[in-house]
Amino acid sequence: MIGFLLNASALELTNRLDIELNHELKSVGYANVISGLLGGMIGYHMLGDTALNYRVGARGRLPGILTGLVCAGTFLLGSSLLAYLPKQILGGFLFFLGLDFLVEWIIAGWKKLSRSDYFVTLLILIIIASTNFLIGMGVGLAATIVLFVVNYSRINVVHHALSGTEIKSNVERCTYHERVLSENLGQHIFVLELQGFIFFGTANSVLERIRARQAEAGQARMRYLILDFRRASGFDSSASISFLKCKQISESQKIELVLTHLSPEMQRRFEMDGLSEDQPGIRIFPDLDHGLEWCEEDLLDVEEVTSLHTPVTLRAQLADSGFEKTNTKRLLSYLERVTFNAGETLIQQGDDADCLYFIEMGAVSIQLELGNQKRVRLQTLGLGTAVGESELYLGKTCTASAIADSPVTAYRLTRAALSEMKLNEPDLAASFHEYSARLLSERLAATTRTLEAMIR
């Protein structure tokens, strides 16, 4: 089977063909069943003869039929008929074909192949010439596997290494909380986005990145380590040892180990190795977004930021976001105070965008409705943020729904009220537009910082 696959792949390259392997496998299987029943040998495609036939123009079924007839005639009538075939022609064909392969793979291969691939090709030739085909194929396969492991281990298994100041969850908070996380607390979060298949040749690089981060001078102490497996296809048992070492480092340094985007197989493997949420200091989340959200909320809670310096009224929130205090009272006259229970909809996807909301208390999730009652969370907005301003300015239908996660107190600004503000108090409308532009610019700047960190 291995010989057939190697020959079939070689025929595709040599004769520039697109071979349907499934069909060829069935054909070889049927032929071998018949051959076995008749006392014959196992066989498969002949690389040399097939390549020779194509080069002399014999590309139909006739060469195969004639080959079968010659073999059948030899089996039934004996080998005496072979004496009538000119040996010089047969020898010349074999010599030409062998010499052609040597020129193509040994001489021309020096320029076409990498040095490692050329070494393997030369090694296979020497082993086959000194022993036999099967041993040469086995040695070549072993050498190729070793070469693959060496080359694959050079691939960086860490796709991105980011701090909490460079990548954030899709939760938008008040200006003060955002500033604290971006300038200070976010440095305590360390995110490693892993990629590819993780095995003994690459797993150790994860530990090296963690140790390098701990030893880096001038960095805040790591308090949360997030390993994201969204781009990872899996890992073997040898890699589990490295992840267990990550757990040991986390326990000794009082670091919360957060695992995100685990496949069911990965989660089962981790549970077998003792890496589950039942263990202290380990958290598992379905994706990186929710993992980052938990770390940020825990940081704000531990540092008592959520209870101190948090603006609780809309006036304070607007002032904290840079809106002039002298204009706040005038702006409030155009706003309507509304409340929503958990689960109620503020904005429905597909409706006309005719208002925006300033969230004074509570949290609102922006969800994309995919149909069949499926929803994807795009963002969560907390107190001191606004929702619906982009659609209101663009004048388009709402592209997503805004749903209250908890009891929400908000202030609504309708399109009609905004038009009235422009007409009656154009200076206030100009200040409001400047404030809205600043909010949108801050969101864009945060996204840009994340992209810069990922592509550097």
C-alpha positions in Angstrom: 0.0 0.0 0.0 2.9 2.4 0.8 4.6 1.5 -2.4 1.5 2.1 -4.4 0.9 5.5 -2.8 4.5 6.5 -3.4 4.4 5.4 -7.0 1.0 7.0 -7.7 2.3 10.3 -6.3 5.5 10.0 -8.4 3.4 9.3 -11.5 1.3 12.4 -10.9 4.5 14.5 -10.9 6.4 12.7 -13.6 3.5 12.5 -16.2 1.7 15.7 -15.0 -1.5 13.8 -14.2 -4.3 14.2 -11.7 -4.8 10.7 -10.4 -8.0 9.8 -8.5 -6.4 7.8 -5.7 -9.7 6.3 -4.5 -10.4 4.8 -7.9 -6.8 3.5 -8.3 -6.9 2.0 -4.8 -10.0 0.0 -5.7 -8.5 -1.1 -9.0 -5.3 -2.3 -7.3 -7.4 -4.0 -4.6 -9.6 -5.9 -7.1 -6.5 -7.0 -9.1 -4.7 -8.3 -6.0 -7.8 -10.3 -4.9 -7.9 -12.0 -8.3 -4.2 -12.5 -8.3 -4.3 -14.0 -4.9 -7.0 -16.4 -5.8 -5.0 -17.5 -8.8 -1.8 -17.9 -6.8 -0.1 -14.7 -8.0 1.9 -12.1 -6.2 0.9 -8.8 -4.7 1.3 -6.0 -7.3 0.7 -2.3 -7.9 1.4 0.4 -10.4 4.8 0.2 -12.1 6.4 3.6 -12.0 9.2 3.0 -14.5 7.1 1.2 -17.2 4.2 3.7 -16.9 6.6 6.7 -17.2 8.2 5.0 -20.2 4.9 4.4 -21.9 3.8 8.0 -21.5 7.1 9.3 -22.9 6.8 7.2 -26.1 3.2 8.1 -26.5 1.4 4.9 -25.4 -1.2 6.5 -23.1 -4.3 4.4 -23.6 -5.4 1.1 -22.2 -3.6 -1.0 -24.9 -0.2 -1.2 -23.1 -1.8 -2.6 -20.0 -3.8 -5.1 -22.0 -0.7 -6.2 -23.9 1.3 -6.5 -20.7 -1.4 -8.7 -19.2 -1.4 -10.9 -22.4 2.3 -11.3 -22.3 2.2 -12.3 -18.6 -0.7 -14.7 -19.3 1.1 -16.2 -22.3 4.3 -16.7 -20.2 2.3 -18.3 -17.4 0.4 -20.7 -19.8 3.1 -21.4 -22.4 6.3 -21.1 -20.4 9.2 -18.6 -20.6 10.6 -19.9 -23.9 8.8 -17.2 -25.8 10.8 -14.6 -24.0 13.9 -15.8 -25.9 12.4 -14.3 -29.1 12.4 -10.8 -27.7 15.5 -8.8 -28.5 17.5 -8.4 -25.3 19.3 -5.3 -26.6 16.0 -3.4 -26.9 14.8 -4.5 -23.4 18.1 -3.7 -21.9 18.3 -0.4 -23.7 14.8 0.6 -22.4 15.8 -0.3 -18.8 19.1 1.5 -19.1 17.5 4.6 -20.6 14.8 4.7 -18.0 17.2 4.3 -15.1 19.6 6.8 -16.4 16.7 9.3 -17.0 15.6 9.0 -13.4 19.2 9.4 -12.1 19.6 12.6 -14.2 16.3 14.0 -13.0 16.7 13.3 -9.3 20.4 13.3 -8.7 21.8 15.8 -11.1 18.9 18.2 -11.7 17.6 17.6 -8.2 20.7 19.5 -6.8 19.2 22.7 -8.1 15.5 21.9 -7.5 15.6 20.3 -4.0 16.6 21.7 -0.7 19.8 20.3 0.7 18.0 18.2 3.3 15.6 16.8 0.7 18.5 16.1 -1.7 20.4 14.3 1.1 17.3 12.0 1.7 17.1 11.3 -2.0 20.8 10.4 -2.2 20.5 8.3 0.9 17.6 6.3 -0.6 19.5 5.7 -3.8 22.6 4.4 -1.9 20.5 2.1 0.4 18.5 0.7 -2.5 21.7 0.1 -4.6 23.5 -1.6 -1.7 20.5 -3.6 -0.3 17.0 -3.6 -1.8 14.0 -1.5 -2.5 12.0 -2.1 0.7 14.9 -1.3 3.0 15.7 1.8 1.0 12.0 2.9 1.2 12.0 2.3 5.0 15.2 4.2 5.6 13.9 7.1 3.4 10.6 7.2 5.3 12.4 7.2 8.6 14.8 10.0 7.5 11.8 12.0 6.2 10.0 11.7 9.5 13.0 12.9 11.4 13.4 15.8 9.0 9.8 16.7 9.4 10.0 16.7 13.2 13.1 18.9 13.1 11.6 21.4 10.7 8.2 21.4 12.4 9.8 22.0 15.8 11.3 25.3 14.4 7.7 26.6 13.9 6.8 29.1 16.6 3.8 27.6 18.4 3.0 30.9 19.9 1.0 32.9 17.4 0.7 36.0 19.6 2.0 37.0 23.0 0.1 40.0 24.3 -0.6 41.8 27.5 -4.0 42.9 28.8 -3.1 46.5 27.7 -2.7 45.3 24.1 -5.7 43.1 23.8 -9.1 43.6 25.6 -12.3 41.8 25.8 -15.4 43.0 23.9 -16.7 44.6 27.0 -16.8 48.4 26.9 -16.7 50.1 30.3 -16.8 53.6 31.6 -13.9 55.9 30.7 -12.3 55.5 34.1 -12.3 51.7 34.1 -11.0 51.7 30.5 -8.2 54.0 31.4 -7.2 52.0 34.5 -7.1 48.7 32.5 -5.2 50.3 29.6 -2.6 52.1 31.5 -2.0 49.9 34.6 -4.0 46.9 35.5 -4.0 45.3 32.1 -0.2 44.6 32.4 -1.0 41.9 34.9 -2.6 39.8 32.2 -0.5 37.7 29.8 -2.1 36.1 26.8 -0.5 33.4 24.7 -2.4 32.5 21.5 -1.1 29.0 20.5 -1.2 27.5 17.0 -0.6 24.3 15.1 -0.1 20.9 16.6 1.8 21.1 19.9 4.2 18.2 20.7 7.5 17.7 22.5 9.4 19.7 19.9 7.3 22.9 20.3 5.7 22.7 23.7 8.8 23.8 25.6 8.8 27.1 23.8 5.5 27.9 25.6 7.3 27.5 29.0 10.2 29.6 27.7 7.8 32.5 26.8 6.3 32.4 30.2 9.6 32.4 32.0 10.9 35.2 29.8 7.8 37.3 30.7 8.4 36.7 34.4 12.1 37.6 34.1 11.4 40.7 32.0 12.6 43.8 33.9 10.1 46.7 34.4 7.1 44.5 33.8 4.2 44.3 36.3 3.9 41.0 38.0 1.9 38.4 36.0 -1.3 37.6 37.8 -3.3 36.0 35.0 -1.9 33.6 32.3 -4.3 32.9 29.4 -3.6 30.1 27.0 -5.8 30.3 24.0 -6.2 27.2 21.8 -8.4 28.6 19.0 -5.6 28.1 16.4 -4.2 24.9 17.9 -5.2 21.7 16.2 -4.3 19.5 19.2 -1.4 18.3 21.4 0.2 14.9 22.3 1.0 13.4 25.6 4.5 14.9 25.7 3.0 18.4 25.5 0.8 17.6 28.5 4.0 17.6 30.6 4.7 21.2 29.6 1.2 22.3 30.5 1.5 20.6 33.8 4.7 22.6 34.4 2.6 25.7 33.5 0.3 24.7 36.3 3.1 24.3 38.7 4.6 27.7 37.8 1.1 29.3 38.2 0.6 27.7 41.7 4.0 28.7 42.9 3.7 32.3 41.7 0.0 32.6 42.6 -1.0 33.1 39.0 -4.5 32.3 37.7 -4.2 29.9 34.8 -7.0 30.5 32.2 -7.6 28.1 29.4 -9.8 29.2 26.5 -11.2 27.7 23.3 -10.6 24.1 24.2 -12.0 21.4 21.9 -13.8 18.5 23.6 -10.8 16.3 23.1 -8.4 18.9 24.5 -10.6 19.4 27.6 -10.9 15.6 28.1 -7.1 15.3 27.9 -6.6 18.2 30.4 -9.1 16.6 32.8 -7.2 13.3 32.7 -4.0 15.3 33.5 -5.6 17.1 36.5 -6.1 20.4 34.7 -9.8 21.1 35.3 -11.9 23.8 36.9 -12.2 21.6 39.9 -8.5 22.5 40.6 -7.8 25.8 42.4 -6.3 28.5 40.3 -7.6 27.1 36.9 -10.4 28.7 34.9 -11.8 27.4 31.5 -13.9 29.5 29.1 -15.3 28.8 25.7 -13.4 31.6 24.0 -10.7 34.2 24.6 -13.2 37.0 24.8 -15.0 35.6 27.9 -11.6 34.6 29.4 -10.3 38.2 29.1 -13.6 39.5 30.5 -13.3 37.4 33.6 -9.7 38.5 34.2 -10.6 42.2 33.7 -13.6 42.0 36.1 -11.5 40.1 38.7 -8.7 42.7 38.4 -11.2 45.6 38.9 -12.8 43.8 41.8 -9.6 42.8 43.6 -8.2 46.4 43.2 -11.6 47.7 44.4 -11.9 49.9 41.3 -15.5 48.9 40.8 -16.5 50.3 44.2 -14.2 53.4 44.2 -14.1 56.3 41.8 -16.9 54.8 39.7 -19.3 57.4 38.3 -22.8 56.3 39.2 -24.9 59.1 37.6 -25.2 60.1 34.0 -23.9 63.6 34.8 -20.7 62.1 36.4 -20.3 59.6 33.5 -20.6 62.4 30.9 -18.1 64.5 32.7 -15.7 61.6 33.1 -15.9 61.0 29.3 -15.0 64.6 28.6 -18.4 66.2 28.0 -18.5 69.8 29.3 -20.3 70.1 32.6 -22.0 73.3 31.6 -23.7 71.6 28.8 -24.8 68.5 30.7 -27.9 70.0 32.2 -29.0 71.3 28.8 -28.4 67.9 27.2 -30.5 66.1 29.8 -33.5 68.1 28.8 -33.4 66.3 25.4 -33.0 62.9 26.9 -35.7 60.5 28.1 -35.0 58.3 31.1 -36.0 54.6 30.5 -35.5 51.3 32.3 -35.3 47.7 31.1 -35.4 44.4 32.8 -32.9 41.7 32.2 -33.6 40.1 28.8 -35.5 43.0 27.3 -34.4 44.5 24.0 -33.3 48.1 23.7 -32.5 47.9 19.9 -33.8 45.2 17.6 -31.7 44.0 14.6 -33.3 45.1 11.3 -35.3 48.0 12.8 -34.8 51.6 11.7 -32.1 53.4 13.8 -33.9 56.3 15.3 -32.3 56.6 18.8 -29.3 56.0 20.9 -29.0 55.1 24.6 -26.6 56.4 27.3 -26.3 53.5 29.9 -26.3 54.8 33.4 -26.5 51.5 35.3 -26.5 47.9 34.2 -25.0 46.1 31.2 -26.1 45.6 27.6 -24.9 42.9 25.1 -24.7 43.6 21.4 -25.8 40.4 19.7 -25.8 39.4 16.1 -28.9 37.3 15.3 -28.0 34.5 12.8 -31.4 32.9 12.5 -32.7 29.6 14.0 -32.7 31.5 17.3 -28.9 31.5 17.3 -27.1 34.6 18.5 -23.4 35.6 18.7 -22.2 38.2 21.3 -20.2 40.9 19.6 -19.8 43.3 22.5 -20.9 44.1 26.1 -21.5 47.7 27.1 -21.4 48.7 30.8 -22.3 51.9 32.6 -20.9 55.1 31.2 -21.1 53.9 27.6 -23.4 54.6 24.7 -25.1 52.2 22.3 -26.7 53.0 18.9 -24.8 56.1 18.0 -23.1 54.7 14.8 -26.4 53.6 13.3 -28.1 56.9 14.3 -25.5 58.9 12.5 -25.4 56.7 9.4 -29.2 56.6 9.2 -29.3 52.9 8.5 -31.1 50.0 9.9 -29.7 48.4 13.0 -27.2 45.7 12.2 -27.4 44.0 15.6 -29.6 43.8 18.6 -28.9 45.3 22.0 -30.3 43.2 24.9 -30.1 44.0 28.6 -28.0 41.5 30.6 -29.2 42.9 33.9 -31.7 45.6 35.0 -30.7 48.7 33.0 -31.2 52.3 33.6 -30.5 54.4 30.4 -31.2 57.8 28.8 -32.6 57.8 25.3 -31.9 60.4 22.6 -34.2 60.1 19.6 -33.5 61.4 16.1 -36.3 63.9 16.6 -34.8 65.2 19.8 -31.4 65.5 18.1 -32.9 67.5 15.2 -34.6 69.8 17.7 -31.3 70.3 19.5 -29.6 71.3 16.2 -32.4 73.8 15.5 -32.7 75.4 19.0 -29.2 75.0 20.4 -26.7 74.5 17.7 -23.7 75.1 20.0 -24.9 72.3 22.3 -25.4 70.0 19.2 -21.9 70.8 18.1 -20.5 69.9 21.5 -22.5 66.6 21.5 -21.2 65.8 18.0 -17.7 66.4 19.2 -18.3 64.2 22.2 -19.7 61.4 20.0 -16.7 61.7 17.6 -14.4 61.3 20.6 -16.1 58.1 21.7 -15.9 56.6 18.3 -12.3 57.6 17.9 -11.4 56.0 21.3 -13.0 52.7 20.1 -11.0 52.9 16.8 -7.8 53.7 18.7 -8.3 50.7 20.9 -8.8 48.4 17.9 -5.7 49.9 16.2 -3.6 49.2 19.3 -4.7 45.6 19.3 -4.0 45.2 15.6 -0.5 46.8 15.9 0.3 44.4 18.8 -0.7 41.4 16.7 1.2 42.3 13.5 4.4 43.5 15.0 
